[in-house]
Amino acid sequence: MTDPVDTESAGTEPAGHVAVDRGDPADPDARRRNLSLVGAALVVVLVFAAVLVFGVARPPELSHVSEASTGLVAGVAWTAWDESSTCVNVADPDGTVRELYCDEQGGDVMSWTAEGILLRSWTSAGELELVIDSTDGSVVSRRTVEDTATLPDTEYVRSSREDGRLVVSLELSGDVIWDVESPEAYRIEQGQRSPDGDWVAMSDSAQRLLVVPADGSADPLLWVEDFDTWQMVVWQDTRAAMG
């Protein structure tokens, strides 16, 4: 009769048990392997999400505005959520994106003049108007107002699909500013012409802000990635209409 094997003292696992080497948590190589696995998993998730939105095709690839000599001289401003605050963001002509000012009131950018960026907030005490310095984000002035401000008059864009192509044109003139082959799910959300009439800023369904010559002489350039806002951008050197 044989004695039972003491698996604990013998340093072996019971029959049928498969040992798994999980690595030493303090081992730098093990940490790198774990991080690589996490990174690979994130890539899979992002690719899967892209396929759900755009199918196997990607949205049109575009050069960044910082890589081109454009002659663009005006920036744009908009509001977006950042955790529990509403922030005024600015995209400069060179492609730099700045988070300029944040507070908990919320509101919309109404205009951008030499005085600063006008932010209108609707509070329980009434409408609040703030003018934000476009350089350092300081509050130039703050006051309650009783009149109603509306966004400045501008020309917007419209888009349609024709034979698998996206065709974007100016709303009033009908001039085509972009004609591109793209996935069926890809679209232009909104767009507006600059005050000088030379440019159009427009957002797409890939959450990008693009800028394109208003005469359609060149393809759009990527201006802002991860562009997420509930309002249209406001061009620099615009003034809100009062009514």
Number of C-alpha atoms within 10 A of each C-alpha: 3 4 5 6 10 11 11 9 7 8 8 12 12 12 7 6 8 8 9 6 6 7 13 10 10 8 9 11 12 14 14 11 12 14 12 12 12 12 12 12 12 12 12 12 12 12 13 14 12 16 13 11 18 18 15 11 14 15 19 12 10 12 13 17 21 14 11 10 8 13 9 15 9 16 21 21 26 26 26 20 16 13 8 11 14 18 23 27 22 26 21 18 18 19 17 13 17 16 16 18 19 18 13 13 14 19 23 23 25 25 27 24 15 11 13 21 28 25 21 23 18 14 12 7 7 11 17 18 20 20 22 23 19 24 10 10 18 13 14 14 13 13 9 15 12 9 9 11 15 14 16 16 13 14 16 17 23 17 18 12 16 11 6 11 16 20 19 22 21 22 15 10 9 11 14 18 21 21 17 14 15 19 18 15 14 21 19 21 17 18 24 25 23 24 19 10 13 14 20 24 27 23 25 16 16 21 15 18 25 24 25 24 21 22 16 19 11 11 16 25 22 22 26 21 14 9 16 16 14 10 14 21 26 29 27 23 18 21 20 18 13 10 7
